[in-house]
């Protein structure tokens, strides 16, 4: 099946939720469950999926040591990088500050996480294994974005170049839908897609926001 896939375009949630389910169980719920009552029980609702708070703690414990390694490898001089790093990153030579320094991109980080998870139930394990590029320009969103942010206080300096993919022709624009438009337009020039599946992992209902702290318990969400 993997040989029929050219690339994947997704959100930060589409990345982190795949890894979280590998670290601890994610449960099937219902789109109509009330986010306020779920929060009282320490449960986050993602569409019709239920994720206990502790799962995010396990995700943080797994991600942080990897971020440490990304920062360490970023600061290695050329020729001293790890095997993963040499194939995944780009060399910035036009910027004096980053000259000869390796810079991570969203796609290269996702590929690295796919290697690190080493779990056959992960979509991104198979993407990394089969060298299928994953584009997620909004990678700093969601729980993963929080971890990037808080990690920067403990060990500052990790650079994630969201624009680099655009410079190298990997994707155009900074939004998920812009990427889908780019992907579709590129395939139109090649006589169209053989198949272009779309997944939406959220119901679009405002009550989702209350379960994962984006809406106050007494707030109104639509």
C-alpha positions, 0 to 999 in steps of 0.5 A: 500500500505504501508504494501508492502514496506520494506524500502526506499533508496533515496538521500538528494534531494529525502528527502527535495523536498518531504517536500518543496512541502508540505510547498509551491507549486512545479510546473510542468515544462519541462526537456528542460527549460534553467536553466540560464533564470530560475535563472533570475526569481528566479526559480530552476529546479529539473528535470522537476519540478520548485521550486521558491526560496521562497520555500527554505526560507520556508523550512529553516524556518521550518527546523531550529527550528527542528534542535534546538530540535534535538540538545537539545534532543541529549544533554539530559541524558538517560531517559530524552529524548522525546518519538520520541528520545528514539525510533529513536536514538542509544546510543554510549558507546564505544566512551568516548566523546559520552558515554551515549549520544544519536546520530542522524542517517540519518534514525532517522532524516528523521523519525522525519521530517516525524512526524513533517511535519504532512502532508498526501501528504508527502511520509515521513509522511507515512513512519514515521507513518508506521515505514518504514525505510528510508535510505539516507546516503547522507543526508548532501547533497543538501539544507538540508545539507546546513541547517545542515552546517549553523545551526552548526554556530549558535548552534554547536554540532549536531551529525549526525552519518552516519556510525552508520547505517552500524554498526547496519546493516541498510545499507552498504556503503556511497553511494545511489547506494551502498545502492541499491546494498545492498538492492538488495543483501539482497533480493536475499538471501531471494529469491528476491524482490517481487517488486523493483521500482526505481525513477530518479527525474533528467534528467541528463542534465547539464543545471539543474546545472545553475538553482540552482547555481552549474554552472556559468551563462557563464559556460559550463555544460554537 
